[in-house]
Amino acid sequence: MPATQSDDILEALKHGAAALRDGGVDFALSGGLAAWARGGPPTEHDIDFVVKPSDTESALAALRKAGMRTEYPPEGWLAKAWWDGVLIDVINTPMGIDIDDEFFERCEELSVAAIRMRVMPLVDVLVGKLLAMSEHNLDFGPPLEWARALREQINWGEVVERSCASPFARAFIALLLELDVVTREQLAACRDA
């Protein structure tokens, strides 16, 4: 049973997912809540949904119809909405992941806060997070919590293979090895599979 999530986050999650579903927008839950849905730690940051780039405006229209304020920040790879003060990120081009029909086929459908929705695979959650890290955005806290709590559910060889171009990802894997979260044998076994 996952650890308790805040009521505010869960209410925003329910309303956001229902709005996207009712608007006919394909989406998947991502980020910390995707980890939480599989038994990881709760998050207090925000809600992350991923949509196809071509569906971004439809997603925002569905969220506005549900009474949410929306905006396009200058980054270009996401849009934002708010439900009662809780931020909902609508991500259309996460680092290292193409959001297309093939991506949605990889997602598992789970009941999250009593609503059925697609949930991004943990490998994609970690790869996206690790590839987004930079000198100005370097927080190993959330992915380290996910890795420790969900280590048996993660294909570490795939995480390494898909993120190895990033020095921050390599540092993160080295940290996991030092903390005995993963072993060199696990990484080698995953690469050979």
C-alpha positions, -999 to 999 in steps of 0.1 A, spaced: 0 0 0 15 34 -10 23 59 17 -5 85 22 -7 113 -3 -20 148 6 -57 154 1 -50 186 -20 -27 167 -44 -52 138 -47 -82 162 -54 -62 180 -81 -51 147 -96 -87 134 -97 -100 166 -113 -71 169 -138 -74 132 -149 -112 134 -152 -109 166 -172 -84 151 -197 -104 118 -199 -137 137 -205 -119 159 -231 -108 128 -250 -71 136 -245 -46 106 -243 -25 112 -212 -3 94 -187 6 102 -151 43 109 -147 68 122 -121 65 116 -84 29 105 -86 38 78 -111 63 64 -86 38 68 -57 11 49 -77 36 19 -77 44 21 -40 69 49 -39 69 79 -15 43 106 -16 50 139 -33 41 174 -23 54 191 -54 29 190 -82 11 167 -106 27 157 -139 7 145 -169 23 138 -203 4 143 -235 14 142 -272 27 175 -284 -2 178 -308 -27 173 -279 -13 201 -257 -39 227 -266 -67 201 -264 -55 192 -229 -54 228 -218 -89 234 -232 -102 204 -213 -86 217 -181 -100 252 -186 -134 237 -192 -131 220 -157 -125 255 -142 -87 256 -141 -65 285 -150 -39 276 -176 -8 291 -191 21 284 -215 54 292 -198 84 301 -220 101 267 -217 79 253 -246 80 217 -235 52 220 -210 20 239 -201 6 246 -167 -28 245 -150 -39 250 -114 -66 233 -94 -73 251 -61 -37 262 -59 -21 228 -69 1 230 -100 -6 205 -128 22 203 -154 11 192 -188 44 179 -203 46 173 -241 83 167 -248 101 152 -218 138 146 -222 147 114 -239 111 102 -244 88 105 -275 52 108 -264 34 89 -292 11 59 -296 40 35 -289 47 53 -256 11 50 -245 12 13 -253 41 9 -228 21 26 -200 3 5 -175 -33 13 -166 -36 16 -129 -62 28 -104 -48 59 -89 -69 77 -63 -98 56 -75 -95 67 -111 -82 44 -139 -54 60 -158 -22 52 -177 9 56 -156 43 62 -172 68 33 -168 93 39 -140 122 36 -165 108 65 -185 101 85 -153 138 81 -142 153 87 -176 133 119 -181 142 132 -146 179 123 -150 182 138 -185 166 170 -173 192 176 -147 218 204 -152 241 226 -132 210 248 -125 186 220 -119 203 193 -98 181 175 -72 189 139 -67 164 137 -38 132 125 -56 148 100 -79 169 86 -51 137 81 -30 121 64 -60 151 42 -66 153 31 -30 116 23 -27 111 8 -61 145 -7 -70 131 -42 -78 106 -27 -103 131 -9 -123 152 -22 -153 184 -5 -143 203 -16 -174 178 3 -195 180 34 -173 218 34 -177 217 28 -214 192 55 -221 207 82 -198 244 75 -200 252 105 -221 244 127 -191 272 132 -166 245 138 -140 228 104 -147 262 87 -145 268 104 -111 234 93 -99 241 56 -109 274 59 -91 256 72 -60 232 42 -62 261 18 -64 278 35 -34 245 33 -13 240 -4 -23 207 4 -39 219 -15 -70 249 -37 -76 272 -39 -105 259 -74 -111 223 -61 -114 234 -35 -139 254 -61 -160 225 -86 -158 200 -60 -171 223 -50 -200 226 -87 -210 189 -94 -209 
